[in-house]
Amino acid sequence: MRAPYVMYGASLMEKTTLYLPRTLQVRLRESARRTGRSQADVVRSALDRYLDEAPVGRPGFIGMGSDAELAARDSEAWLEREWSGG
């Protein structure tokens, strides 16, 4: 049984499967044919470009511990006071 990855240049590649609508598959095939590249290379390039431009969201837990009595600027002093027992 072959490993689910291959070397591509200096990069280790993992295999994945995509299910595409027929119209998108046709467009992908045509783009690969026109540019002389493999479909996998077209997908990798498009996905890489998309992920480079995608906004990076903040973690969902930020702000979950909102407290009307404790401001963020005072949190270190609060922690020091509470954890030291005094």
N, C-alpha and C positions, 0 to 999 in steps of 0.2 A: 504494500500500500504506500502510495506517495505521500509525502508531507504536504500539508495544506498551505505551503508557502514556497516561494521561489526567490532567487536572487535576481535583481534587476539593477544592473550597474552596481552601485555600492549599497543599494537599499534592499532590505528584506521585505518581500511582498507577501501579503496574506490574501488568500482567495476569498471572495465573497460573491454572492449571487444577488442580482437585482431583478425585480419583476417590473417591467416597463409597459406602459400602454403601447399598443401597436404603432400608433402614430409617432410616438417618441422614439421607438426602436427604429422605425424607417428613417427618421431624421438623423439619428445617431449613425446608422449604417451609411447614409449618404455623405455625412460629414467626414467620416473616416475614409470613405472612398475618394472624395474630392481632395482631401489633404494628404492622402497616402499614409495615414497613420492607422494603428489598430483601434478598434472600438474601445478597448480597455484604456488606451492612452488618451483618447478623447474624453472619456469619463473621468479619468484621474485628473486631467488638466482642468476640466470644468468644476469638479468637486473641490479641488485645491483653490481655485479662484473664488468660488462661492464662500468657502470657509474663511479665506483671508479677508473677505469683505463683510462677513456676517458680524453683526454687533455682538459684543461680549457682554452678557448680562451679569448682574451681580447675583451672588448666591441668595436663594430664597429665605435664608434664615436671618439675614441682616434686617434689623428693625423689629424682629419678633419679640424682643425683650424690652420694648419701650416702657419707660417708667416716668410718670409725671413728676416724681419727687427727686430723681437722680439724673443729672445731666451727664453726658458722655465725658465732659471735661473733668468731672468729679469722680469718675468711676475708679481710677487707680487709688485715690485716697480712701474711698469706700472699701475697696477690696483689702487694702492694707489694714484698715481698722477692723473689719469683720473677721479676717483670717487670723489676725494676731490675737483675737479675743478681747480687744479692748478698744 
